[in-house]
Amino acid sequence: MARYKPVDPHLSKLLPVRFSEQILPGTFEYALNWLVDHEIDLSVFNARYGETGVGV
């Protein structure tokens, strides 16, 4: 007889997700991501959150 692991459907599962693979070129999400990465000056946030990403 097979020995299966019990499954609790109420538990969350963490799966690795690559954002770049989830959005398709030509969509609004893709364009928005490109704008944030290339056109918007985020230095204000960098100064506030530093290297660790924790607010000062």
Long-range contacts (C-beta under 8 A, 24 or more apart in sequence): none
